[in-house]
Amino acid sequence: MKKRIALLLALSMSLGLTACGGEEKSEPESKKNGESADKIELTMWARASSAENNQTITMDEFNESQDKIHVTVECYGDNYEEVLKLASQSKELPDIFEISGLGNPLSYMEAGLAAPMNDYITEDLEAEFNPSAFTKYNIDGQVYAIPHMTRYIRAYYNRDLFEKAGLNPDEFPATLEEMYDAAKAITEAGDGEFYGFGLPIKTGSTWERNVDDIAILSGLTGPYGFDFTTGQFDFAKQKPIIEYFAKMYKEGLVMPGAESLDIEVIRANFIANKIGIYFDGSWMVNGYNNEIEGGDVTNWDVAAVPVFEGTERAKDYLMLESGHCIASTSEHPAEAFEAINYLLHNVYSAPARKDASMVAPSLSLLDSVNEEINAKEEVKALKGSVGLTTGTEELSSFVVTPHTMLTLEGDDRDTVYPLLIINSEEVDIDAELSKLSETYNSALSNALDEGLLEEADLKPEGFDYYTR
């Protein structure tokens, strides 16, 4: 991939830097405790707002596991990106910085703020990881970060509402047609008290969860209607899926007021036994089991997202999240990578070692970690664990997601799709999807001219959605 124009990292305001939990920075614990002055001190910045999070827990364990390196983790919450930009401008970066939640993480690498990790990635280490681990933050063959989280979409459903509708909760619908029938049965059984499907139209990511995932599983397009077989956006290929949800909306099978509901409201109603089925990310298994009040009480479960009857099922969409860079200004890059490597291997297991109640399924890019953690009886006993971990061998990521690199002149997909769902009988869906494709393909052409994307990435040789 060609190098993109580096981001101008500047801020017009000053920000106060705080440590995890909003406390003032202090001396590292190793110094307080009188430990050896020869111990290498590293600083890691994280986006988390709480001092008690998986990264801090794992780094505490790392600090205790050896006596040559100590890592102090500082968390900045909602101010994280602004703090990182300011530090980048002044060249006062920490040794390690997280890239989760940044608007354009690759810009930090292209601006020379991150050091490549290739010298530390041995053949043995590389063999441990899913190959997708080395594609997301790779520029011109140089790996600048390795994601430590994977995410994908699953269908969440309420077993009690299935039973009330006369459905078998042990057999989630295998096709979209069957899911429509289930949503209808649940809605009819609810008689205004609960509904078949939750569709948070107000939330832009709804279309990634619902339309994109079905399109990818059906071998139609990649994310945001981009077709890697042609190297162009083709939203028309997603038309049957849009019409499917428009039908459910029109017939009242989705929770009323969907046009003004966001994902958090849907989650709250799902836990309150008001919604039979909805699509959400894999991370919500942990959320409902350990974080969201009522999640451990409601009788919910997880299953694979279905496709239309007669459709050959393609590879599922693996989204890669988070990851850490080594700052190019760090005086101890090898030790920084050692800390990152420990985090990659232990971020799912360390929390449970500290507190047994924090047990959760593993979504690591390390197959060995997933096999070890997900085989544990306490993990398999968690709600949703079986549905979450079944079929993960069919997950695969995309090398690029072109929509993230575009500057549009016109309405984006997240603006158009709600109108197609809500006003399906009043709009020309074909015309709107054609116009949308034109808007995105025009921006795509500009991005190619500017060197932001490469033709070879957009139309990989021999690509198909079933073996990618």
Buried (B, 14 or more C-beta within 10 A) or exposed (E): BEEBEBBEBEBEEEEEBBBBBEEEEEEBEBBEEEBEEEBBBBBBBBBBBEBBBBBBBBBBBBBEEEEEBBBBBBBBBEBBBBBBBBBBEEEEBBBBBBBBEBEBBBBBBBBEBBBBBEEBBEEEBEEBBBEBBBBBBBBEEEBBBBBBBBBBBBBBBBBBBBEBBEBEBEEBBEBBBBBBBBBBBBBEBBEEEBBBBBBBBBBBBBBBBBBBBBBBBBBBBBBBBBBBBEBBBBBBBBBBBBBBBBEBBEEEBBBEEBBEBBBEBBBBBBBEBBBBBBBBBBBBBBBBBBEBEEBBEBBBBBBBBBBBEEBEBBBBBBBBBBBBBBBBBBEBBEBBBBBBBBBBBBBBBBBBEBEEEBBBBBBBBBBEBBEBBBEBEEBEEBBBBBBBBEBBEBBBBBBBBBBEBBEBEEBBBBEBBBBBBBEBEEBEBEEBBBBBBEBBBBBBEBBBEEEBBEEEBBBBEEBEBEEB
